[in-house]
């Protein structure tokens, strides 16, 4: 996609949600979902490895976090079976599945 196609796509999405969200609330929806989608793309190549590691060590180790971070290669990871593609295949349950997806993320504690 070139720049003008991306801009056109974004405005198309804005038109779709125009009557769903107040104009001043777009950033409350668009920005978080954009960031979430970007993280989804970053984690996509290692998603299967993280899920496999989680299945292998969960219940066997008191703290699987170090193993999952190592598997992901990042300080964060996602153990949900969902990704954006899978969320789109089950529209009637999209809200519950999105909550499940978000709850699968783990990030280091801020100190």
N, CA and C of each residue as an Amber inpcrd file, in Angstrom:
protein
   333
   0.8420000  -1.1840000   0.0000000   0.0000000   0.0000000   0.0000000
   0.8830000   1.2420000   0.0000000   0.4980000   2.1900000  -0.7970000
   1.2270000   3.4580000  -0.7620000   0.5460000   4.3970000   0.2440000
   1.1500000   5.5450000   0.4450000   0.6730000   6.4890000   1.4630000
  -0.7800000   6.9020000   1.2380000  -1.1360000   7.2330000   0.0150000
  -2.5090000   7.6990000  -0.2400000  -3.5290000   6.5760000  -0.0340000
  -3.1490000   5.3370000  -0.3210000  -4.0590000   4.2160000  -0.0800000
  -4.2830000   4.0090000   1.4200000  -3.2240000   4.1600000   2.1930000
  -3.3410000   4.0190000   3.6480000  -4.2320000   5.1130000   4.2160000
  -4.0140000   6.3490000   3.7620000  -4.8410000   7.4750000   4.2160000
  -6.2970000   7.2330000   3.8500000  -6.5350000   6.7760000   2.6360000
  -7.8970000   6.4960000   2.1820000  -8.5400000   5.4000000   3.0360000
  -7.7770000   4.3680000   3.3410000  -8.2900000   3.2890000   4.1750000
  -8.6740000   3.7970000   5.5630000  -7.7960000   4.5960000   6.1550000
  -8.0620000   5.1340000   7.4980000  -9.3140000   5.9970000   7.4980000
  -9.4730000   6.8580000   6.4950000 -10.6790000   7.6810000   6.4200000
 -11.9150000   6.8190000   6.1880000 -11.7640000   5.7320000   5.4450000
 -12.8840000   4.8130000   5.2420000 -13.3410000   4.1960000   6.5550000
 -12.3730000   3.8140000   7.3860000 -12.7010000   3.2710000   8.7050000
 -13.3740000   4.3400000   9.5540000 -12.8510000   5.5560000   9.5010000
 -13.4610000   6.6630000  10.2590000 -14.9060000   6.8710000   9.8280000
 -15.1740000   6.7680000   8.5280000 -16.5480000   6.9110000   8.0400000
 -17.4430000   5.7930000   8.5730000 -16.8960000   4.5840000   8.6640000
 -17.6790000   3.4520000   9.1610000 -18.0870000   3.6150000  10.6210000
 -17.2110000   4.2070000  11.4160000 -17.5130000   4.3250000  12.8500000
 -18.1170000   5.6730000  13.2230000 -18.3460000   6.5090000  12.2260000
 -18.8290000   7.8660000  12.4800000 -20.0440000   7.9090000  13.4000000
 -21.0250000   7.0830000  13.1840000 -22.2350000   7.1180000  14.0080000
 -22.1450000   6.2120000  15.2370000 -21.0570000   5.4650000  15.3510000
 -20.8750000   4.5610000  16.4780000 -20.1990000   5.2540000  17.6480000
 -19.2280000   6.1150000  17.3400000 -18.4670000   6.8290000  18.3620000
 -18.5540000   8.3200000  18.1080000 -18.5870000   9.0770000  19.1790000
 -18.5270000  10.5290000  19.0290000 -17.1630000  10.8920000  18.4630000
 -17.1300000  11.9110000  17.6350000 -15.8980000  12.2990000  16.9550000
 -14.7340000  12.4850000  17.9320000 -14.9680000  13.0690000  19.0790000
 -13.9120000  13.2860000  20.0590000 -13.4230000  12.0150000  20.7330000
 -14.1440000  10.9190000  20.5430000 -13.7780000   9.6470000  21.1740000
 -13.0400000   8.7070000  20.2200000 -12.8360000   9.1020000  18.9690000
 -12.1240000   8.2490000  18.0140000 -10.7810000   7.7980000  18.5720000
 -10.0380000   8.7450000  19.1720000  -8.7020000   8.4100000  19.6620000
  -8.7580000   7.3870000  20.7900000  -9.8810000   7.2980000  21.4850000
 -10.0170000   6.3140000  22.5540000 -10.1580000   4.8960000  22.0010000
 -10.5070000   4.7970000  20.7280000 -10.6850000   3.4980000  20.0870000
  -9.5610000   3.2360000  19.0850000  -9.3370000   4.1770000  18.1970000
  -8.3950000   3.9810000  17.1000000  -6.9640000   3.8040000  17.5970000
  -6.4880000   4.6720000  18.4580000  -5.0950000   4.5830000  18.9080000
  -4.8020000   3.2790000  19.6510000  -5.6030000   2.8900000  20.6430000
  -5.3000000   1.6190000  21.3230000  -5.3450000   0.4130000  20.3840000
  -6.3180000   0.3800000  19.4810000  -6.3960000  -0.7550000  18.5640000
  -5.2560000  -0.7410000  17.5530000  -4.7960000   0.4430000  17.1610000
  -3.6500000   0.5370000  16.2590000  -2.3970000   0.0010000  16.9440000
  -2.1860000   0.3860000  18.1870000  -1.0280000  -0.1100000  18.9440000
  -1.1390000  -1.6180000  19.1430000  -2.3230000  -2.0950000  19.4940000
  -2.5270000  -3.5230000  19.6950000  -2.2580000  -4.3010000  18.4090000
  -2.7150000  -3.7640000  17.2950000  -2.4670000  -4.4330000  16.0070000
  -0.9790000  -4.4690000  15.6860000  -0.2750000  -3.3990000  15.9890000
   1.1700000  -3.3720000  15.7380000   1.8790000  -4.4240000  16.5860000
   1.5040000  -4.5350000  17.8500000   2.0880000  -5.5570000  18.7200000
   1.7520000  -6.9480000  18.1910000   0.5280000  -7.1280000  17.7160000
   0.0940000  -8.3890000  17.1300000   1.0040000  -8.7770000  15.9660000
   1.3400000  -7.8160000  15.1250000   2.2240000  -8.0780000  13.9800000
   3.6360000  -8.4360000  14.4350000   4.1210000  -7.7620000  15.4610000
   5.4690000  -8.0410000  15.9780000   5.5340000  -9.4520000  16.5610000
   4.5000000  -9.8580000  17.2800000   4.5080000 -11.1590000  17.9440000
   4.0950000 -12.3190000  17.0370000   3.5280000 -12.0380000  15.8810000
   3.0190000 -13.0920000  15.0000000   4.0410000 -14.1820000  14.6770000
   5.2750000 -13.8270000  14.3160000   6.2290000 -14.8820000  13.9490000
   6.5900000 -15.8420000  15.0890000   6.4090000 -15.4300000  16.3280000
   6.8030000 -16.2710000  17.4570000   5.6070000 -16.7370000  18.2910000
   4.4050000 -16.4600000  17.8210000   3.1890000 -16.8100000  18.5740000
   3.1200000 -18.3120000  18.8780000   3.3450000 -19.1390000  17.8680000
   3.2570000 -20.5890000  18.0600000   4.2960000 -21.0720000  19.0700000
   5.4980000 -20.5210000  19.0070000   6.5630000 -20.9130000  19.9380000
   6.1910000 -20.5490000  21.3760000   5.6100000 -19.3820000  21.5720000
   5.1950000 -18.9580000  22.9150000   4.0740000 -19.8580000  23.4330000
   3.0900000 -20.1570000  22.5870000   1.9920000 -21.0280000  23.0140000
   2.4990000 -22.4270000  23.3490000   3.4310000 -22.9250000  22.5460000
   4.0180000 -24.2440000  22.7970000   4.8000000 -24.2470000  24.1170000
   5.5710000 -23.2110000  24.3490000   6.3390000 -23.0860000  25.5930000
   5.4020000 -22.9960000  26.7890000   4.3330000 -22.2380000  26.6530000
   3.3570000 -22.1090000  27.7360000   2.7250000 -23.4650000  28.0590000
   2.3390000 -24.2020000  27.0250000   1.7260000 -25.5130000  27.2370000
   2.7150000 -26.4850000  27.8880000   3.9800000 -26.3970000  27.5070000
   5.0020000 -27.3040000  28.0270000   5.3130000 -27.0530000  29.5050000
   5.3660000 -25.7800000  29.9230000   5.8220000 -25.4590000  31.2740000
   4.7210000 -25.0910000  32.2670000   3.5370000 -24.7300000  31.7820000
   2.4650000 -24.3150000  32.6910000   2.0830000 -25.4820000  33.6050000
   2.0450000 -25.2120000  34.8950000   1.7320000 -26.2440000  35.8730000
   2.9480000 -27.0360000  36.3240000   4.0620000 -26.9030000  35.5910000
   5.2940000 -27.6100000  35.9560000   6.2930000 -26.6850000  36.6400000
   6.2240000 -25.4160000  36.2840000   7.0910000 -24.4140000  36.8980000
   6.2270000 -23.4420000  37.6780000   6.7360000 -22.9820000  38.7930000
   5.9940000 -21.9940000  39.5790000   5.8680000 -20.6800000  38.8160000
   6.9250000 -20.3180000  38.0930000   6.9390000 -19.0610000  37.3430000
   7.3960000 -19.3410000  35.9120000   6.4530000 -19.3700000  34.9760000
   6.8020000 -19.6400000  33.5750000   7.2060000 -18.3730000  32.8240000
   7.0630000 -17.2260000  33.4630000   7.3460000 -15.9470000  32.8050000
   8.7260000 -15.8910000  32.1440000   9.8080000 -16.2760000  32.8260000
  11.1190000 -16.2030000  32.1660000  11.2030000 -17.0740000  30.9070000
  10.5910000 -18.2360000  30.9530000  10.6030000 -19.1230000  29.7870000
   9.8160000 -18.5150000  28.6250000   8.7010000 -17.8680000  28.9390000
   7.8740000 -17.2710000  27.8920000   8.5390000 -16.0370000  27.2980000
   9.2040000 -15.2610000  28.1220000   9.9490000 -14.1070000  27.5900000
  11.0820000 -14.5760000  26.6870000  11.7510000 -15.6270000  27.1040000
  12.8380000 -16.1840000  26.2910000  12.2830000 -16.6860000  24.9560000
  11.1400000 -17.3560000  24.9960000  10.5260000 -17.8680000  23.7660000
  10.1210000 -16.7350000  22.8310000   9.6310000 -15.6350000  23.4020000
   9.1830000 -14.5230000  22.5600000  10.3470000 -13.6890000  22.0460000
  11.4170000 -13.6250000  22.8310000  12.5350000 -12.7710000  22.4460000
  12.3150000 -11.3160000  22.8230000  11.2340000 -11.0460000  23.5200000
  10.8910000  -9.6930000  23.9640000  10.6260000  -9.7080000  25.4660000
  10.4700000  -8.5450000  26.0460000  10.1220000  -8.4440000  27.4650000
   8.6280000  -8.6590000  27.6760000   7.8850000  -8.8650000  26.6040000
   6.4420000  -9.0860000  26.6840000   6.0760000 -10.2470000  25.7720000
   4.8960000 -10.7900000  25.9880000   4.4170000 -11.9120000  25.1840000
   2.9090000 -12.0110000  25.3460000   2.2970000 -12.8940000  24.5570000
   0.8510000 -13.0950000  24.6040000   0.5700000 -14.5900000  24.6090000
  -0.2000000 -15.0530000  25.5800000  -0.5310000 -16.4730000  25.6710000
  -1.9620000 -16.7820000  25.2350000  -2.6680000 -15.7990000  24.7180000
  -4.0260000 -16.0310000  24.2260000  -3.9660000 -16.8090000  22.9130000
  -4.9600000 -17.6290000  22.6560000  -5.0020000 -18.3490000  21.3830000
  -5.4470000 -17.4380000  20.2420000  -5.8460000 -16.2110000  20.5830000
  -6.3300000 -15.2750000  19.5740000  -5.2200000 -14.3980000  19.0160000
  -5.4440000 -13.9520000  17.8020000  -4.6970000 -12.8640000  17.1850000
  -5.7450000 -12.0820000  16.3930000  -5.3550000 -11.0180000  15.7190000
  -6.3600000 -10.2080000  15.0290000  -7.1120000 -11.0090000  13.9690000
  -6.4180000 -11.8760000  13.2730000  -7.0770000 -12.6910000  12.2520000
  -8.1620000 -13.5740000  12.8350000  -7.8680000 -14.2270000  13.9460000
  -8.8490000 -15.1120000  14.5770000 -10.0010000 -14.3240000  15.1870000
  -9.7190000 -13.1220000  15.6720000 -10.7940000 -12.2950000  16.2280000
 -11.8380000 -11.9780000  15.1650000 -11.3880000 -11.7650000  13.9470000
 -12.2940000 -11.3850000  12.8630000 -13.1680000 -12.5350000  12.3840000
 -12.8030000 -13.7750000  12.7110000 -13.5730000 -14.9190000  12.2230000
 -14.7760000 -15.2560000  13.0970000 -14.9130000 -14.6010000  14.2330000
 -16.0010000 -14.8990000  15.1690000 -16.6830000 -13.6020000  15.6080000
 -17.2880000 -12.9160000  14.6600000 -17.8830000 -11.5990000  14.9170000
 -18.8980000 -11.5900000  16.0610000 -19.7720000 -12.5860000  16.1970000
 -20.7500000 -12.5280000  17.2900000 -20.1140000 -12.4950000  18.6840000
 -18.9100000 -13.0280000  18.8100000 -18.2340000 -13.0710000  20.1110000
 -17.0060000 -12.1680000  20.1490000 -16.9610000 -11.1810000  19.2770000
 -15.7700000 -10.3340000  19.1330000 -15.3870000  -9.6340000  20.4310000
 -16.3390000  -9.1030000  21.1610000 -16.0190000  -8.3620000  22.3900000
 -15.3900000  -9.2820000  23.4360000 -15.9920000 -10.4310000  23.6750000
 -15.4510000 -11.3740000  24.6640000 -14.0910000 -11.9030000  24.2210000
 -13.9600000 -12.1980000  22.9350000 -12.6910000 -12.7110000  22.4280000
 -11.5960000 -11.6560000  22.4930000 -11.9360000 -10.3950000  22.2450000
 -10.9540000  -9.3170000  22.3480000 -10.4830000  -9.1720000  23.7960000
 -11.4040000  -9.2680000  24.7410000 -11.0130000  -9.2120000  26.1550000
 -10.0810000 -10.3760000  26.5050000 -10.4030000 -11.5700000  25.9980000
  -9.5490000 -12.7310000  26.2260000  -8.1660000 -12.5090000  25.6220000
  -8.1320000 -11.9660000  24.4290000  -6.8690000 -11.6850000  23.7370000
  -6.0170000 -10.7110000  24.5460000  -6.6150000  -9.6240000  24.9750000
  -5.8790000  -8.6110000  25.7390000  -5.4040000  -9.1790000  27.0770000
  -6.2220000 -10.0020000  27.7220000  -5.8270000 -10.5540000  29.0240000
  -4.6810000 -11.5530000  28.9080000  -4.3830000 -12.0200000  27.6990000
  -3.2700000 -12.9450000  27.4960000  -1.9160000 -12.2760000  27.4390000
  -1.8850000 -10.9420000  27.3620000  -0.6150000 -10.2200000  27.2910000
   0.0220000 -10.1250000  28.6670000   1.3350000 -10.2480000  28.6850000
   2.1060000 -10.0660000  29.9100000   3.2720000  -9.1440000  29.6060000
   3.4540000  -8.1700000  30.4780000   4.5700000  -7.2250000  30.3560000
   5.2790000  -7.1680000  31.7010000   6.5550000  -6.8140000  31.6990000
   7.2640000  -6.7390000  32.9800000   6.6690000  -5.6640000  33.8750000
   6.7520000  -5.8870000  35.1560000   6.2710000  -4.8860000  36.1120000
   7.1620000  -3.6610000  36.0630000   6.5290000  -2.5300000  36.0990000
   7.2710000  -1.2710000  36.1110000   7.7430000  -1.0100000  37.5360000
   9.0160000  -0.6950000  37.7030000   9.5380000  -0.3940000  39.0390000
  10.1780000   0.9650000  39.0570000
